[in-house]
Amino acid sequence: MKTSISLKNIMLPGFAFYQLFTLPSIIRRNRKNFSFCKTCNYNCLLENEYLYIIDKLYEKAINNYKKVLRQNPMCSLAWNNLSLIYYLSENFTNAIESAKNVIMLNNSTLVLKFTYCNLGILYFDKNKTRCAIQYLKKANEIETENIYIDLIAKALLILTFSHNQKNYT
């Protein structure tokens, strides 16, 4: 049964905006206060990627992140952002593969939490609700000092779980 609700249409635009646009500007202003991306010099915070995304020029954004990852394949934030862009361009296979790199690296709890949320949304949209719930539960197990991502992770889990309950009652 195809779901009538799409988290991509409800939650992802705001969540992607936070990850790709708001978070990088916060990091640029407060680099000393952020403990992720320990392996890079924050060149993963590409200045104008949001313009490509708004204009749906996903290939340009993807190519730019691939360049960053060729320079530093250990950058979990770049892998997460690449995964998001693949997801927005509906290339789900590459979105999952990029997200798995973040999980494998496991060098940033905040980025890992973002990635688990992204995977939860992706699997929900693919009508794999049980898998979505598993990833969203993993996201909620990670403690961060970022109240927004903590609240978003909880809201995503509640929304997905309640949708799952409605389909089985």
C-alpha positions as CSV (number, residue, x, y, z in Angstrom):
1,M,0.0,0.0,0.0
2,K,1.5,3.4,-1.1
3,T,1.6,5.9,1.7
4,S,-0.4,9.0,1.2
5,I,1.9,11.1,3.4
6,S,5.3,11.9,2.2
7,L,7.9,13.0,4.8
8,K,9.8,14.4,1.8
9,N,7.0,16.8,1.2
10,I,6.3,17.5,4.9
11,M,9.6,17.4,6.8
12,L,12.5,17.2,4.5
13,P,12.4,20.7,3.0
14,G,12.8,22.2,6.4
15,F,15.3,19.6,7.6
16,A,17.4,19.9,4.4
17,F,17.3,23.7,4.7
18,Y,18.6,23.4,8.2
19,Q,21.4,21.0,7.3
20,L,22.5,22.5,4.0
21,F,22.0,26.3,4.6
22,T,21.6,27.2,8.3
23,L,24.0,24.8,9.9
24,P,27.0,25.8,7.7
25,S,26.6,29.5,8.5
26,I,26.4,28.7,12.2
27,I,29.6,26.5,12.0
28,R,31.5,29.2,10.1
29,R,30.8,31.7,12.8
30,N,31.5,29.3,15.7
31,R,34.1,26.8,14.4
32,K,35.8,26.5,17.7
33,N,32.5,25.3,19.3
34,F,31.9,22.5,16.8
35,S,33.5,19.1,17.4
36,F,32.6,17.5,14.1
37,C,34.5,17.4,10.9
38,K,37.7,17.0,12.9
39,T,39.4,15.6,9.8
40,C,39.0,18.6,7.5
41,N,39.3,22.4,7.3
42,Y,35.6,22.9,6.8
43,N,35.9,23.1,3.0
44,C,32.8,20.9,3.0
45,L,30.8,24.0,3.8
46,L,30.4,25.0,0.2
47,E,29.4,28.6,-0.1
48,N,26.8,28.5,-2.9
49,E,25.5,25.0,-2.9
50,Y,22.0,26.1,-1.8
51,L,21.7,28.0,-5.1
52,Y,22.2,24.8,-7.0
53,I,19.7,23.0,-4.8
54,I,17.1,25.7,-5.1
55,D,17.5,25.7,-8.9
56,K,17.5,21.9,-8.8
57,L,20.9,21.8,-10.4
58,Y,21.7,18.7,-8.4
59,E,24.5,17.4,-10.6
60,K,26.5,20.6,-10.0
61,A,26.1,20.2,-6.3
62,I,26.9,16.5,-6.4
63,N,30.1,17.1,-8.4
64,N,31.2,19.8,-6.0
65,Y,30.8,17.5,-3.0
66,K,32.6,14.7,-4.9
67,K,35.6,17.1,-5.3
68,V,35.6,17.8,-1.6
69,L,35.4,14.1,-0.8
70,R,38.3,13.3,-3.2
71,Q,40.4,15.8,-1.1
72,N,39.1,14.4,2.2
73,P,37.1,11.1,2.2
74,M,36.9,11.2,6.0
75,C,34.6,14.2,6.1
76,S,31.3,13.0,7.4
77,L,29.5,16.3,6.9
78,A,30.3,16.2,3.2
79,W,29.1,12.6,2.9
80,N,25.9,13.6,4.7
81,N,25.3,16.6,2.4
82,L,26.0,14.5,-0.6
83,S,23.5,11.9,0.6
84,L,20.9,14.6,1.1
85,I,21.4,16.0,-2.4
86,Y,21.2,12.5,-3.9
87,Y,17.9,12.1,-1.9
88,L,16.5,15.4,-3.2
89,S,17.4,14.3,-6.7
90,E,15.6,11.0,-6.1
91,N,18.8,8.9,-6.5
92,F,18.0,6.8,-3.5
93,T,20.7,4.1,-4.1
94,N,23.5,6.7,-4.0
95,A,21.8,8.5,-1.1
96,I,21.9,5.3,1.0
97,E,25.5,4.5,0.0
98,S,26.7,8.0,0.9
99,A,24.8,7.8,4.2
100,K,26.5,4.4,5.0
101,N,29.8,6.2,4.7
102,V,28.9,8.5,7.5
103,I,27.8,5.6,9.6
104,M,31.1,3.7,8.8
105,L,33.2,6.8,9.6
106,N,31.3,7.5,12.9
107,N,33.5,10.5,13.6
108,S,30.7,13.0,14.4
109,T,27.7,12.4,16.7
110,L,25.8,15.4,15.3
111,V,26.3,14.4,11.6
112,L,25.5,10.8,12.5
113,K,22.2,11.8,14.0
114,F,21.4,13.9,10.9
115,T,22.2,10.9,8.7
116,Y,20.1,8.5,10.7
117,C,17.2,10.9,10.4
118,N,17.8,11.3,6.7
119,L,17.8,7.5,6.3
120,G,14.5,7.3,8.3
121,I,12.9,9.8,6.0
122,L,14.2,8.0,2.9
123,Y,13.0,4.5,4.0
124,F,9.6,6.0,5.0
125,D,9.2,7.4,1.5
126,K,10.2,4.0,0.1
127,N,7.3,2.5,2.1
128,K,9.8,0.6,4.4
129,T,8.3,1.9,7.6
130,R,9.9,-0.6,9.9
131,C,13.3,0.2,8.6
132,A,12.5,3.9,8.9
133,I,11.6,3.4,12.5
134,Q,14.8,1.5,13.2
135,Y,17.0,4.4,11.8
136,L,14.9,7.1,13.6
137,K,15.3,5.1,16.9
138,K,19.0,5.1,16.3
139,A,18.9,8.8,15.8
140,N,17.1,9.3,19.0
141,E,19.7,7.3,20.9
142,I,22.4,9.8,20.1
143,E,22.7,12.6,22.6
144,T,23.6,16.0,21.2
145,E,23.7,19.6,22.5
146,N,21.6,20.7,19.5
147,I,18.0,21.0,20.7
148,Y,16.7,21.5,17.2
149,I,18.0,18.2,15.8
150,D,16.9,16.4,19.0
151,L,13.4,17.7,18.6
152,I,13.3,17.0,14.9
153,A,14.5,13.4,15.5
154,K,11.8,12.9,18.1
155,A,9.1,14.4,15.9
156,L,10.1,12.2,12.9
157,L,10.0,9.1,15.0
158,I,6.6,10.0,16.4
159,L,5.1,10.8,13.0
160,T,6.5,7.6,11.4
161,F,5.4,5.4,14.3
162,S,1.9,6.9,14.4
163,H,1.6,6.5,10.6
164,N,2.8,2.9,11.0
165,Q,0.1,2.2,13.7
166,K,-2.7,3.6,11.5
167,N,-1.7,1.3,8.7
168,Y,-1.9,-1.8,10.9
169,T,-5.1,-1.1,12.9
